[in-house]
Amino acid sequence: MAPEPGKPDRGSRGRNTVYAKAGAYTGLAFVIPAAMYAGYWLGGHADASMGTGYWSTVGLMLGFGAGLYEVYRQAMRIERIGNQRKPGTSQDGE
């Protein structure tokens, strides 16, 4: 049965969108720590091969920045999930 004009569709599409967004936001909790660990690990290997002691800290900071950027990028993508045009609606308001 089609929804009445002017009323939101309460079908499975809306629930799936909510669950998809919730799952995607939950995954964002692991992005920054994973990026920081990867940067620190790579910096530690650079320190070991060059005999220095600062690349692990530089890698940690770069990993943090990369993680923040990725969280922002993914959050913008997730927000577009719910803002996609619904089928059967026109863009000019008719």
N, C-alpha and C positions, 0 to 999 in steps of 0.2 A: 504494500500500500504506500503510495506517495505521500509525503508530508504536506500539510496545508501550506498555502503560500504565506510567507511572513513568519512562519514558525520554524525553529531550528530542527534539523533532522536528528532524531535521537537514536539512529540506527547504529550498527556495529562500526561504521566508519569513524564516528566520533570517539568511541571507546578505544578503538585500535590506535588512533592518533594520540590519545592521552597515554596509553601504555607505551607506545613507541617513544614518546617524549620522555616519560619517566625513566625508561630503561637507558636512553641515551644520556640523560643528565646523571644518572647513577654512574655510568662509565667515566664521566668527566673527573670523578674523584681520584682516579688512578693515573691521570695523564701527567700532572705536574710531578708527583713523586717518581714516576717511571722516567720522565725526561731528566730529572735531576740525578737519578742514579746512573743513567746512561752517560751523562756528561761527566760525572765524577769518576766513573769507571774508565772512560776514555782518557780523561786527564791523568788518572793514576798510571795508566799504561804509558802515556807520553812522559810522565815524570820518571818512570823506571827506565825508559829507553834513553832519555836525555840526561839523566842524573840531576834533575831539577826538583824543586819542591813546591811549585806554585801552580802547575797546570791542572792539578786536581781541583783546586779552588776556582780557577778560571772555568773549568768544565762544569763545575757545580752551578756557577752563576749563569753561564750560557744555557745550561739545561733548564734552569728556572725560567729564563726569558723565553726559551723555545716552548716550554710547557704552558706558560701564560698565553702566548700567541696561539697555540693549538687549542686551548680551552676557549678563547674568544672566537676563533674560527668555527669550532664545532658548535658553540652556543648559538651563533648566528645561523648555522645550517639547521639546527634543531628547531629554532623558532620559525623557520620557513616551512616546516612540516605542517603545522596547523594553519598557516596562512595561504596555503595553496588554494587556487580557485576550485570551488565545488562544481561537480558536473551538473549541467542543467541550468546554470545561472549565467546571465549575460553580463558583460563588463560595462555596458553603457546604461545600466539601471532600468532597462525595460522589463 
